[in-house]
Amino acid sequence: MPTITEIGHQQFKMFINNDKFQQHVKKEQENMAKGLIISLLANPTGIHQTFIQEVIQLTKKCYLYCDGGDILLITKDFKALIKFNIRKPNPLFKQHFNTSWIIEIDNLNSLKKGHGKMLLKDVLAISTKLNLESCLWTESDNNTKYFERHNFKSIGKVGKDNENLMIRRKERV
C-alpha cells in the first residue's frame, strides 16, 4: 500500500504537469496574494502580518497558490512545490514544541534536483525571521535523513500511523 508521501507525489506530478493548472496558477497570482492579506482578518497578529508579508515577498521568484487554507509555493518552471502554513501545534503533540506558533510543512515535492531544497530554504528563512520552530512528518528513513541535513531533529515515530515527527528548533538570532 502506498504511503501518504507517495500518494502526494503522484498527485503533485499529475497537477504540476497539467497545462490548465499551470495557466490557472499564473493567472490567479494577484487573487492569491489578496486572499492571504484578507486572511489577516481571522488572525490579525503581528506574527501573522510578518508571515504573510514574507510569503508575498517570495512571489518575486515563485508562484503562490492557496489550497484549503494551506499555502503552496511553486517554482516558476513548475518543477517543485512546497505546502506549508503557520499553525498552533496540535494539542496531542504540543509538549514537543517550545513556541506557541509553528511553521508546519505538509508537503515538499520536486521533479528537478535542488528545486525542492530551494523552496525549503525559503520557508525555513521565514521560520527563522519569525523565530518559530518548523515541523513536518516523515514516513521513510530516506526522508528523515534528508530533513536532518536541514537541521530537523527526529522526535520519534509518534504519529497515528507511525510517522516520524521532525522539528527544526528556532535559531538564536
C-alpha positions in Angstrom: 0.0 0.0 0.0 1.5 3.4 -0.9 2.4 5.9 1.8 0.9 9.3 2.2 4.1 10.7 0.8 4.0 8.5 -2.3 0.3 9.4 -2.9 1.1 13.1 -2.5 4.0 12.8 -5.0 1.7 11.2 -7.6 -0.9 13.9 -7.1 1.9 16.5 -7.4 3.1 15.1 -10.7 -0.5 15.0 -12.1 -1.2 18.6 -11.2 2.2 20.1 -11.9 2.3 18.7 -15.5 -1.3 19.8 -16.3 -1.2 22.9 -18.6 -4.6 24.1 -17.4 -3.4 24.0 -13.8 -0.2 25.9 -14.7 -2.2 28.6 -16.6 -4.7 28.9 -13.6 -1.8 29.3 -11.2 -0.2 32.0 -13.3 -3.5 33.9 -13.9 -4.5 33.9 -10.2 -1.4 35.3 -8.6 -2.9 38.7 -7.7 -6.0 37.0 -6.2 -3.8 34.5 -4.2 -1.9 37.4 -2.6 -5.2 39.3 -1.9 -6.6 36.1 -0.3 -3.6 35.9 2.1 -4.0 39.6 3.0 -7.7 39.0 3.7 -6.8 36.0 5.9 -5.3 38.6 8.3 -8.9 39.4 9.4 -9.0 36.0 11.0 -5.6 36.3 12.7 -4.6 39.9 12.8 -1.5 39.4 15.0 1.9 40.9 14.2 3.4 37.4 13.7 0.7 36.7 11.0 1.3 40.0 9.3 5.0 39.4 9.1 4.4 35.8 7.9 2.1 36.9 5.1 4.5 39.8 4.1 7.3 37.3 3.9 5.3 34.8 1.8 4.2 37.5 -0.6 7.8 38.7 -1.0 8.6 35.2 -2.3 6.2 35.7 -5.2 9.1 37.5 -6.9 10.7 34.2 -7.5 7.9 31.6 -7.0 4.2 31.2 -7.8 1.8 31.4 -4.9 -1.2 29.2 -4.6 -3.7 28.7 -1.7 -5.4 25.4 -1.2 -7.8 24.6 1.6 -6.2 27.0 4.0 -2.7 26.0 3.1 0.0 27.9 1.2 1.8 26.4 -1.7 4.9 27.9 -3.3 5.6 26.6 -6.8 8.9 27.2 -8.7 8.4 29.3 -11.8 9.3 26.3 -14.0 6.8 24.1 -12.2 9.4 21.7 -11.1 8.8 21.9 -7.4 6.2 22.6 -4.8 6.1 23.1 -1.0 2.9 23.2 1.0 3.0 24.8 4.4 1.3 27.2 6.9 1.6 28.9 10.3 -0.3 27.0 12.9 -0.8 26.3 16.6 0.7 22.9 17.4 -1.7 20.0 17.5 -2.7 19.6 21.2 -1.7 15.9 21.0 1.9 16.9 20.3 2.1 20.3 21.9 4.5 19.0 24.5 7.2 18.6 21.8 7.2 22.3 20.9 8.7 25.4 22.5 6.8 28.0 20.6 3.0 28.7 20.6 3.0 29.0 16.8 4.9 26.8 14.3 5.5 26.6 10.6 4.3 23.2 9.5 5.4 21.8 6.2 2.8 19.4 4.8 4.4 18.5 1.5 7.6 19.0 -0.4 7.9 17.6 -3.9 10.3 18.2 -6.8 11.0 16.9 -10.3 14.4 18.6 -10.6 17.3 18.2 -8.2 17.8 21.3 -6.0 14.4 22.9 -6.6 12.7 21.4 -3.6 15.7 22.4 -1.4 15.4 26.0 -2.7 11.7 26.2 -1.6 12.5 24.5 1.7 15.2 27.1 2.4 12.8 29.9 1.6 10.2 28.6 4.1 12.9 28.0 6.7 14.1 31.5 6.3 10.6 32.7 7.2 10.6 30.5 10.2 14.0 31.9 11.3 12.8 35.5 10.8 9.7 34.9 12.9 11.7 33.0 15.5 9.4 30.0 15.2 10.0 26.2 15.1 9.3 24.3 11.9 7.9 20.8 11.8 7.0 18.1 9.4 6.2 14.3 9.4 8.2 11.7 7.5 7.4 8.1 6.6 10.7 6.8 5.4 14.3 6.7 6.6 15.4 8.4 3.4 13.1 11.4 4.0 14.2 11.6 7.7 17.9 11.7 6.6 17.1 14.4 4.0 15.5 16.7 6.6 18.2 16.0 9.2 20.5 17.7 6.7 18.4 20.8 7.1 18.6 20.8 10.9 15.4 19.0 11.6 15.6 16.6 14.6 13.6 13.5 14.9 11.2 13.4 17.9 10.2 9.8 17.1 7.5 7.8 15.4 4.7 9.4 17.3 2.1 9.8 14.5 -1.1 7.7 14.5 0.3 5.7 11.5 3.9 5.6 13.0 5.0 8.7 11.1 8.2 10.4 12.4 7.7 13.9 13.8 10.6 16.1 13.0 11.2 19.6 14.4 13.6 22.3 13.4 14.1 24.3 16.6 14.1 28.1 16.4 17.5 29.6 15.8 19.0 32.0 18.2 19.3 35.3 16.3 
